[in-house]
Amino acid sequence: MTDTTAAPRLTGAAKASRRKACARNRKRKQRASEAKRGRPDLTVLDRAIVDSLRAIFRSAPAGERYSKAVQPEGLILAVAGHLVKRSKRDQAAGRKVVVYRREEVAAAIEDRLFSTPRARRDGALPEA
């Protein structure tokens, strides 16, 4: 008979906690890798997209805000501009700044705006 002892089994709460910790670590590594490549984080990118759309709509006269057409090229340029502004604010505040690469920003914007939403891929949403 061997003297090895089995590892204690984890409770349900401990398993959930371990899964969450693993997910946090995986996401942290993913964000660091994307920052190193010069690609914006999805949260930062979403904020830049919303800020850009807000600026585009607010630039129209009050009566025409809801009928203003959004040009994709203008939106992409505005998103890139908002990312640059955010980097400058972070640098002024003494935070770590991500140096974005044009190709990575363009790819991230395209992925975010033009890919099929996950819920629609899984069949949870009707086709548009």
RODO-2510 file (C-alpha; in nm, 4 decimals, decimal comma):
residues 128
     n   res          X          Y          Z
     1     m     0,0000     0,0000     0,0000
     2     t     0,1326     0,3459    -0,0809
     3     d     0,1561     0,6347     0,1596
     4     t     0,0177     0,8930    -0,0796
     5     t    -0,2847     1,0812     0,0334
     6     a    -0,5475     1,2079    -0,2016
     7     a    -0,5987     1,5792    -0,2290
     8     p    -0,9014     1,6984    -0,0351
     9     r    -1,2083     1,7403    -0,2513
    10     l    -1,3235     2,0942    -0,3086
    11     t    -1,6673     2,2076    -0,2035
    12     g    -1,9033     2,3664    -0,4553
    13     a    -1,8172     2,7164    -0,3343
    14     a    -1,4446     2,6425    -0,3513
    15     k    -1,4794     2,5076    -0,7063
    16     a    -1,6689     2,8181    -0,8141
    17     s    -1,4103     3,0403    -0,6495
    18     r    -1,1280     2,8528    -0,8218
    19     r    -1,3013     2,8792    -1,1616
    20     k    -1,3484     3,2540    -1,1138
    21     a    -0,9845     3,2997    -1,0146
    22     c    -0,8718     3,1041    -1,3216
    23     a    -1,0984     3,3135    -1,5434
    24     r    -0,9630     3,6362    -1,3902
    25     n    -0,6047     3,5241    -1,4481
    26     r    -0,6800     3,4181    -1,8060
    27     k    -0,8495     3,7529    -1,8783
    28     r    -0,5619     3,9455    -1,7156
    29     k    -0,3124     3,7648    -1,9396
    30     q    -0,5299     3,8257    -2,2450
    31     r    -0,5546     4,1986    -2,1699
    32     a    -0,1790     4,2229    -2,1149
    33     s    -0,1141     4,0436    -2,4438
    34     e    -0,3532     4,2719    -2,6314
    35     a    -0,2000     4,5822    -2,4736
    36     k     0,1461     4,4617    -2,5713
    37     r     0,0271     4,4191    -2,9325
    38     g    -0,1305     4,7665    -2,9264
    39     r    -0,4918     4,6438    -2,9377
    40     p    -0,7524     4,8216    -2,7222
    41     d    -0,9346     4,6326    -2,4482
    42     l    -1,3009     4,5621    -2,5306
    43     t    -1,4276     4,7744    -2,2430
    44     v    -1,2164     5,0714    -2,3509
    45     l    -1,3170     5,0164    -2,7122
    46     d    -1,6881     5,0050    -2,6239
    47     r    -1,6568     5,3312    -2,4309
    48     a    -1,4776     5,4932    -2,7254
    49     i    -1,7491     5,3742    -2,9656
    50     v    -2,0261     5,5135    -2,7458
    51     d    -1,8396     5,8422    -2,6930
    52     s    -1,7876     5,8716    -3,0690
    53     l    -2,1519     5,8035    -3,1503
    54     r    -2,2585     6,0579    -2,8889
    55     a    -2,0260     6,3192    -3,0383
    56     i    -2,1494     6,2480    -3,3919
    57     f    -2,5159     6,2751    -3,2943
    58     r    -2,4615     6,5851    -3,0813
    59     s    -2,2830     6,7571    -3,3706
    60     a    -2,6110     6,7673    -3,5644
    61     p    -2,8647     7,0445    -3,5061
    62     a    -3,1174     6,9595    -3,2338
    63     g    -3,4022     6,8803    -3,4722
    64     e    -3,1916     6,6494    -3,6892
    65     r    -3,0115     6,4400    -3,4278
    66     y    -3,2242     6,1303    -3,4803
    67     s    -3,2078     6,1430    -3,8578
    68     k    -2,8336     6,2020    -3,8907
    69     a    -2,6611     5,9330    -4,0937
    70     v    -2,3474     5,7853    -3,9415
    71     q    -2,0721     5,7317    -4,1936
    72     p    -1,8646     5,4212    -4,1041
    73     e    -1,5375     5,5909    -4,1966
    74     g    -1,6218     5,8899    -3,9780
    75     l    -1,7150     5,6615    -3,6891
    76     i    -1,3900     5,4655    -3,7147
    77     l    -1,1842     5,7851    -3,7221
    78     a    -1,3788     5,9243    -3,4264
    79     v    -1,3249     5,6041    -3,2257
    80     a    -0,9522     5,6195    -3,2954
    81     g    -0,9501     5,9849    -3,1876
    82     h    -1,1274     5,8997    -2,8611
    83     l    -0,8739     5,6243    -2,7903
    84     v    -0,5904     5,8739    -2,8381
    85     k    -0,7630     6,1252    -2,6064
    86     r    -0,8083     5,8542    -2,3439
    87     s    -0,4388     5,7618    -2,3665
    88     k    -0,3368     6,1246    -2,3206
    89     r    -0,5659     6,1581    -2,0159
    90     d    -0,4229     5,8391    -1,8667
    91     q    -0,0685     5,9613    -1,9248
    92     a    -0,1457     6,2981    -1,7644
    93     a    -0,2950     6,1158    -1,4643
    94     g     0,0211     5,9056    -1,4287
    95     r    -0,1435     5,5757    -1,5261
    96     k     0,0084     5,3115    -1,7482
    97     v    -0,0600     5,3994    -2,1121
    98     v    -0,1210     5,1539    -2,3940
    99     v     0,0463     5,2542    -2,7197
   100     y    -0,2159     5,1628    -2,9789
   101     r    -0,1147     5,0387    -3,3232
   102     r    -0,3286     5,1585    -3,6124
   103     e    -0,3745     4,8086    -3,7593
   104     e    -0,4746     4,6581    -3,4237
   105     v    -0,7227     4,9384    -3,3529
   106     a    -0,8792     4,9011    -3,6965
   107     a    -0,9035     4,5222    -3,6520
   108     a    -1,0565     4,5585    -3,3053
   109     i    -1,3155     4,8103    -3,4299
   110     e    -1,4048     4,5873    -3,7232
   111     d    -1,4339     4,2806    -3,4979
   112     r    -1,6514     4,4663    -3,2497
   113     l    -1,8843     4,6392    -3,4946
   114     f    -1,9142     4,3914    -3,7787
   115     s    -1,8989     4,0464    -3,6188
   116     t    -2,2123     3,8481    -3,5418
   117     p    -2,3197     3,8844    -3,1764
   118     r    -2,2549     3,5694    -2,9732
   119     a    -2,6209     3,5326    -2,8747
   120     r    -2,7254     3,5400    -3,2397
   121     r    -2,4586     3,2801    -3,3275
   122     d    -2,5973     3,0560    -3,0540
   123     g    -2,9540     3,1018    -3,1810
   124     a    -3,0827     3,3075    -2,8854
   125     l    -3,1586     3,6162    -3,0950
   126     p    -3,3654     3,6334    -3,4136
   127     e    -3,1914     3,7281    -3,7370
   128     a    -3,2003     4,1010    -3,8073
***
